[in-house]
Amino acid sequence: MDMNRKYTGVLCGMLSAVLLLGSIPVSAEETIEGPLYENLNYEITDAGTVTITNCLQNAVTCTVPDTIEGKPVTAIAPSAFAECYFLEEAVIPDSVTSIGQQAFSACSALETITLPEHVESFGAGVFDSCTALKEVTIPGGIAELPQATFYECSGLEKVDLPEDIQVIGSEAFYNCAALTEIILPEHTNTISDYAFEGCASLTKLALPAGVENIGEYIFHECSALTAIEVDPENAVFSDQDGVLFTKDGVTLLRYPQAAPWTEYRVPDGCTQLTNGSFLDAAGLTGIDLNQATVYGQDTFFRCTGLTEIVLPEGVTELAGYMFAYCSGLTSVTLPSTLKIVGLYSFYACGALEEVTVPEGTETIGAYSFFNCVGMKKLHLPDSITEVGDGAMGYYAETEDTEPQKIADFKVVYNRNQAIYDFVELYGLEGTGKGESRWWIWLIVLGGGALLIGGIVLIVILRRRAAIPKPVPGGRQGSAKKRPEPNKKGKSK
């Protein structure tokens, strides 16, 4: 018998068998040349083990046997059950040690799954888009919950993680909107980027002592999150009243989106705010930045309740998207130390009417004041050396519509070529002029003077060439000697 030949599998549900074969009896152990797609397809490997490769798409329930043809079933192949839209229940035997990438992807009716006790690895996205799945117990032996394990499992309410878990992969619980609580085991040391993004019902999360690495935006769109608690024994991170910091307090990592305060003061000693640290904190109406002068991207992105901001002296750069979509922001005070207004910094801050950028600022980033529909005046200093594309004066109703000029918008400046060029290019109203190009005029005038001087010199030289040379004897006249006059004045 050829060991690499595919076989039909075990009967997983009488309904599927009847749909395909009617009343014709079929042996679950029958060997055939190609895949029959009865309920399961499988292959026997060279190592003498069985891998489940496929399942009938309209199967409702499926219990995978632990042996087929007397050989142990040890693996579920990548995408083996993917898009089995009618599958409601699946049981995987303890003999299985590996479940491949996206093995149950888009099984949108799957409500319950029994996993083997000694499975050693999951592939990425193993349960992605299983929207009906409500509760899962991850067995021991799994050290890493891979990328997108429960991606878009919007109905997931509870997950029990084993003590062996060390890594929570990126987007592992992305958009698990019904998940209200998750307990991270003590051995967890890494939480990767976007791990809990979109967990809109998650109210609290406790970081155990072993956590050493935290990715970016792990709590993005966790709209119910009120506190992030950290074990006091943790050597890397800490919390202050539920706000996540580095252990030394120098860097604020994440302000919970649903924190109970409307006013917040950054604690003494904190000088840095990381990417997205206050992102979507819509309930926050005021913030005292205190000593914080270094900011990451998206720091206050979509803080729609924020009405005014005063940036402290020492700030040199506003990072990209820093106040983007802060639709309630009406007042901005920028420090004299500012050098760079980053791209999209105040994008779609529709309530801003007037902003003064301080002298010394050199760069206005692309689209930094784009879609500021209420803005009437933007004061720019002569120190500006660069103005990015679409930086000011325009808005667009949607991404697909052509930008329109903001009515009555004016750029207030004195004399600056970069600003002047931008104003002219975009047809905006400006109060200033371009830089005086005196050096160009100096070159032109100098060149003209040299040209005129050259012409004069040539004329002089030509005239000198036409003047008669002295005649021997000292009298001037033509080169031909004149006849001497006689005593009576007549020539000889």
ZAMARGU-4260 file (C-alpha; in steps of 0.2 Angstrom, whole numbers, plus 5000, padded with zeros to 4 digits):
<rodrens>
0) 5000/5000/5000 | 5007/5017/4995 | 5009/5027/5012 | 5008/5044/5004 | 4991/5040/4996
5) 4976/5050/5003 | 4962/5041/5012 | 4944/5045/5016 | 4942/5047/5035 | 4931/5043/5049
10) 4912/5047/5049 | 4910/5063/5059 | 4892/5066/5057 | 4877/5056/5049 | 4870/5071/5041
15) 4885/5075/5030 | 4886/5057/5025 | 4868/5057/5020 | 4870/5073/5010 | 4884/5066/5000
20) 4880/5047/4998 | 4862/5046/5001 | 4858/5028/5007 | 4873/5020/5000 | 4884/5013/5014
25) 4902/5018/5015 | 4915/5011/5026 | 4925/5023/5037 | 4940/5013/5034 | 4938/5012/5015
30) 4954/5016/5005 | 4952/5026/4989 | 4963/5034/4976 | 4958/5052/4979 | 4950/5063/4991
35) 4931/5060/4993 | 4928/5075/5005 | 4916/5064/5015 | 4919/5072/5032 | 4938/5071/5034
40) 4952/5069/5022 | 4969/5064/5029 | 4986/5059/5024 | 4998/5046/5032 | 5016/5053/5033
45) 5032/5045/5031 | 5034/5044/5050 | 5019/5034/5051 | 5007/5047/5058 | 4991/5054/5052
50) 4988/5073/5048 | 4970/5079/5045 | 4970/5089/5029 | 4952/5094/5026 | 4935/5093/5032
55) 4918/5093/5023 | 4912/5111/5022 | 4894/5108/5027 | 4899/5097/5042 | 4890/5102/5058
60) 4899/5092/5071 | 4916/5083/5070 | 4925/5072/5082 | 4943/5068/5075 | 4948/5050/5080
65) 4964/5047/5089 | 4970/5034/5077 | 4966/5030/5058 | 4972/5014/5050 | 4980/5010/5067
70) 4991/5025/5066 | 4990/5040/5078 | 4982/5056/5072 | 4995/5069/5078 | 4992/5085/5067
75) 4979/5096/5060 | 4985/5104/5044 | 4985/5123/5040 | 4967/5128/5035 | 4960/5110/5038
80) 4943/5116/5044 | 4944/5134/5037 | 4928/5141/5031 | 4917/5126/5037 | 4903/5139/5040
85) 4891/5126/5047 | 4903/5118/5060 | 4896/5121/5077 | 4907/5109/5088 | 4924/5101/5085
90) 4933/5088/5096 | 4952/5086/5094 | 4959/5071/5102 | 4974/5071/5115 | 4985/5062/5102
95) 4986/5079/5092 | 5001/5089/5096 | 5001/5102/5082 | 4987/5113/5075 | 4992/5122/5060
100) 4990/5140/5054 | 4972/5146/5052 | 4966/5128/5055 | 4948/5134/5060 | 4948/5151/5052
105) 4931/5158/5048 | 4922/5144/5056 | 4908/5157/5060 | 4896/5145/5068 | 4909/5136/5079
110) 4903/5138/5097 | 4913/5125/5106 | 4930/5116/5104 | 4939/5103/5114 | 4957/5105/5112
115) 4970/5091/5116 | 4978/5091/5133 | 4996/5090/5127 | 4996/5101/5111 | 5013/5109/5109
120) 5010/5122/5096 | 4996/5133/5087 | 4999/5141/5070 | 4995/5160/5068 | 4977/5164/5066
125) 4971/5147/5072 | 4954/5153/5077 | 4953/5169/5067 | 4935/5175/5063 | 4927/5162/5074
130) 4913/5174/5079 | 4902/5162/5088 | 4916/5155/5099 | 4912/5160/5117 | 4924/5151/5128
135) 4941/5142/5126 | 4953/5133/5137 | 4970/5133/5131 | 4979/5117/5136 | 4996/5116/5145
140) 5011/5115/5134 | 5008/5130/5124 | 5022/5143/5127 | 5016/5156/5114 | 4999/5161/5109
145) 5003/5166/5091 | 4999/5180/5081 | 4980/5183/5078 | 4975/5168/5088 | 4958/5174/5091
150) 4958/5188/5078 | 4940/5195/5076 | 4932/5182/5088 | 4919/5195/5092 | 4909/5184/5103
155) 4923/5177/5114 | 4919/5180/5132 | 4932/5169/5142 | 4949/5162/5139 | 4958/5152/5151
160) 4977/5152/5148 | 4989/5139/5155 | 5004/5143/5166 | 5016/5139/5152 | 5011/5154/5142
165) 5026/5166/5140 | 5021/5176/5125 | 5005/5184/5119 | 5007/5187/5101 | 5003/5202/5090
170) 4984/5204/5088 | 4981/5189/5098 | 4964/5195/5104 | 4961/5209/5091 | 4943/5215/5091
175) 4937/5202/5104 | 4924/5214/5109 | 4914/5203/5121 | 4930/5199/5132 | 4928/5207/5149
180) 4942/5199/5158 | 4958/5189/5155 | 4971/5183/5168 | 4989/5183/5162 | 4999/5169/5170
185) 5014/5172/5181 | 5026/5166/5167 | 5020/5179/5154 | 5035/5190/5149 | 5030/5197/5132
190) 5014/5206/5126 | 5016/5210/5108 | 5009/5224/5097 | 4990/5227/5096 | 4988/5211/5107
195) 4971/5217/5115 | 4966/5230/5102 | 4948/5232/5100 | 4943/5223/5116 | 4929/5235/5120
200) 4922/5226/5135 | 4939/5224/5144 | 4938/5234/5160 | 4955/5230/5169 | 4971/5220/5165
205) 4984/5215/5178 | 5002/5213/5172 | 5011/5199/5182 | 5028/5201/5189 | 5037/5192/5175
210) 5031/5204/5161 | 5047/5212/5153 | 5041/5217/5136 | 5026/5227/5130 | 5022/5231/5112
215) 5014/5246/5105 | 4995/5250/5105 | 4991/5234/5115 | 4976/5243/5122 | 4971/5253/5107
220) 4951/5255/5106 | 4949/5247/5123 | 4935/5259/5127 | 4930/5252/5143 | 4947/5250/5151
225) 4948/5260/5167 | 4964/5253/5175 | 4980/5244/5171 | 4987/5236/5186 | 5005/5230/5188
230) 5012/5218/5201 | 5023/5228/5213 | 5037/5215/5211 | 5038/5218/5192 | 5056/5225/5189
235) 5051/5234/5172 | 5034/5242/5174 | 5023/5250/5187 | 5007/5259/5188 | 5001/5275/5197
240) 4983/5275/5200 | 4980/5263/5186 | 4991/5272/5173 | 5005/5262/5166 | 5023/5269/5168
245) 5040/5262/5167 | 5047/5257/5184 | 5057/5273/5186 | 5042/5283/5182 | 5051/5293/5168
250) 5040/5286/5154 | 5021/5286/5154 | 5016/5271/5143 | 4997/5271/5143 | 4983/5281/5151
255) 4968/5270/5151 | 4955/5275/5139 | 4940/5275/5151 | 4950/5282/5166 | 4938/5291/5178
260) 4946/5308/5178 | 4942/5323/5167 | 4958/5332/5172 | 4975/5324/5173 | 4992/5330/5179
265) 5007/5321/5173 | 5017/5316/5189 | 5034/5324/5193 | 5048/5315/5186 | 5039/5309/5170
270) 5047/5317/5155 | 5041/5306/5141 | 5025/5301/5134 | 5026/5286/5122 | 5016/5282/5105
275) 4997/5283/5108 | 4999/5285/5127 | 4983/5295/5128 | 4975/5289/5112 | 4956/5290/5112
280) 4955/5296/5130 | 4939/5305/5125 | 4934/5309/5143 | 4949/5319/5147 | 4945/5338/5145
285) 4962/5345/5152 | 4979/5340/5155 | 4994/5347/5164 | 5010/5341/5155 | 5021/5346/5169
290) 5039/5341/5165 | 5035/5330/5150 | 5043/5337/5135 | 5046/5322/5124 | 5032/5314/5114
295) 5028/5299/5103 | 5016/5298/5088 | 4997/5299/5091 | 5000/5305/5109 | 4983/5313/5110
300) 4975/5306/5095 | 4956/5308/5095 | 4956/5315/5113 | 4939/5324/5108 | 4936/5331/5125
305) 4952/5340/5126 | 4949/5359/5125 | 4966/5367/5128 | 4984/5363/5128 | 4999/5372/5135
310) 5016/5364/5129 | 5030/5367/5142 | 5046/5375/5138 | 5059/5362/5132 | 5048/5354/5119
315) 5057/5354/5103 | 5046/5343/5092 | 5027/5339/5090 | 5027/5321/5084 | 5016/5315/5069
320) 4997/5315/5073 | 5000/5321/5090 | 4983/5330/5092 | 4975/5323/5076 | 4956/5323/5077
325) 4955/5333/5094 | 4939/5340/5088 | 4936/5350/5104 | 4953/5358/5105 | 4951/5377/5104
330) 4967/5384/5112 | 4985/5379/5109 | 5000/5387/5117 | 5017/5382/5109 | 5034/5385/5118
335) 5048/5396/5112 | 5059/5380/5111 | 5049/5372/5097 | 5058/5368/5081 | 5047/5355/5072
340) 5028/5354/5070 | 5026/5336/5064 | 5016/5329/5050 | 4997/5328/5053 | 5000/5336/5071
345) 4984/5346/5072 | 4975/5337/5058 | 4956/5339/5059 | 4956/5350/5074 | 4940/5358/5068
350) 4938/5370/5083 | 4954/5379/5082 | 4952/5396/5075 | 4970/5404/5078 | 4987/5397/5082
355) 5003/5406/5084 | 5019/5396/5079 | 5034/5404/5089 | 5050/5411/5082 | 5063/5398/5080
360) 5052/5385/5073 | 5059/5378/5057 | 5048/5365/5050 | 5029/5364/5047 | 5025/5346/5043
365) 5014/5340/5029 | 4995/5341/5032 | 4999/5347/5050 | 4984/5360/5050 | 4974/5351/5036
370) 4955/5349/5039 | 4956/5363/5053 | 4939/5369/5045 | 4937/5383/5058 | 4954/5391/5057
375) 4955/5409/5052 | 4973/5414/5056 | 4989/5404/5057 | 5004/5415/5063 | 5021/5409/5056
380) 5038/5415/5060 | 5052/5421/5048 | 5062/5406/5055 | 5052/5394/5044 | 5063/5384/5032
385) 5051/5371/5026 | 5032/5369/5024 | 5026/5352/5019 | 5012/5348/5007 | 4994/5353/5011
390) 5000/5359/5028 | 4986/5372/5030 | 4972/5382/5022 | 4962/5367/5015 | 4950/5353/5020
395) 4942/5338/5012 | 4925/5331/5017 | 4931/5313/5014 | 4946/5305/5008 | 4939/5303/4991
400) 4934/5321/4988 | 4945/5335/4981 | 4952/5347/4994 | 4943/5364/4996 | 4950/5380/5002
405) 4945/5386/5019 | 4935/5402/5018 | 4943/5417/5026 | 4959/5408/5031 | 4974/5419/5031
410) 4993/5415/5034 | 5000/5429/5044 | 5019/5431/5042 | 5032/5445/5038 | 5045/5440/5025
415) 5049/5422/5022 | 5052/5413/5005 | 5046/5396/5010 | 5030/5403/5017 | 5028/5414/5002
420) 5031/5400/4990 | 5018/5389/4999 | 5005/5403/4999 | 5007/5407/4981 | 5007/5388/4976
425) 4990/5385/4985 | 4982/5402/4981 | 4980/5407/5000 | 4979/5424/5007 | 4995/5429/5015
430) 5001/5445/5024 | 5019/5444/5020 | 5032/5444/5006 | 5046/5433/4999 | 5064/5436/5005
435) 5073/5451/4998 | 5085/5444/4985 | 5097/5458/4987 | 5112/5447/4983 | 5104/5442/4966
440) 5102/5461/4962 | 5120/5464/4968 | 5126/5450/4956 | 5116/5458/4942 | 5122/5475/4945
445) 5140/5470/4948 | 5139/5460/4931 | 5131/5475/4923 | 5145/5486/4929 | 5158/5475/4923
450) 5150/5474/4906 | 5149/5493/4905 | 5167/5495/4911 | 5173/5482/4898 | 5164/5492/4884
455) 5171/5508/4890 | 5188/5501/4891 | 5187/5494/4873 | 5181/5511/4867 | 5195/5520/4875
460) 5208/5508/4868 | 5201/5510/4851 | 5202/5529/4852 | 5220/5528/4858 | 5224/5517/4843
465) 5217/5532/4831 | 5228/5546/4839 | 5243/5551/4828 | 5260/5546/4835 | 5273/5560/4838
470) 5284/5565/4823 | 5302/5565/4826 | 5308/5582/4832 | 5294/5583/4844 | 5280/5592/4834
475) 5264/5582/4833 | 5255/5580/4816 | 5253/5567/4803 | 5266/5554/4800 | 5270/5563/4784
480) 5281/5578/4787 | 5273/5594/4782 | 5282/5606/4771 | 5291/5620/4779 | 5283/5638/4776
485) 5294/5652/4768 | 5297/5668/4776 | 5282/5676/4767 | 5270/5662/4774 | 5270/5653/4757
490) 5275/5636/4754 | 5289/5631/4744
</rodrens>
